[in-house]
Amino acid sequence: MKHLPIDQKLFIENRQRFVKNLKPRSVAVFNANDIMPTSADGVMPFRQHTDIFYLTGVDQEESILVVCTDPKEDKQKEMLFLKETSELIAIWEGHKLSKEEAKAVSGIQSVYWLSEFNQIFHHIAFEAEHIYLNTNEHYRAIPPTQVQTRDDRFRIWCMEHFPLH
C-alpha cells in the first residue's frame, strides 16, 4: 500500500454520489490501469486509475468495479473483481488483496475473482438498458493515442458482445 489507510466510508459515499447520476436500469464499469512494461521482464511501478481508486480505494492492477442501479439481486449493486492471489503470486508479484481485504478497503460486499467476470457481467448486461464505460474523451486525446488502455479494450469487447446496448 502506497498511502495510509483511508476510511471505507469515503469510498461508499463516493459510489452513492456517483450512482445518483446514472439513468435507471444502468450498469457502469471501471477498469484498473494496465501494468506498463519496461523490458521483457521489467515493469514500471503500478499507478491505479484515479476513477476506480476514488470509488473503491483499491490500488491493485487488473481490478474491475461494476455498479448497477437496479439489480435483480442486492449483491449485484456493487461488485468488485480482483486478480486471484496465491502464495506464489505474492512471491513474484507482491501482496494482492484477498476478498476480505478488498471488502475492508472498499466497503463493497460482493467481491469476486476476475475469472468470474464474464459470466456475471453477461447476465447483468442483458438486464440493463444502459452500459456506462469509462472513456478518455478530452481535447488532448485527438488524434487518439497509440496505446490502448484496459478501458479501451473493454469498450471494444462490449461493443462486440453487446452491440444493442
Buried (B, 14 or more C-beta within 10 A) or exposed (E): EEEEEEEBEEBBEBBEEBBEEBEEEBBBBBBBBBBEEEEEEEEEEBBBBEBBBBBBBBBBBBBBBBBBBBBEEEEBBBBBBBBBBEEEEEEEBEEBBEBEBBBBBBBBEBBBEEEEBEEBBEEBBEEBEEBBBBEEEEEEEEEEEEEEBBBBEBBEEBEEEBEEB
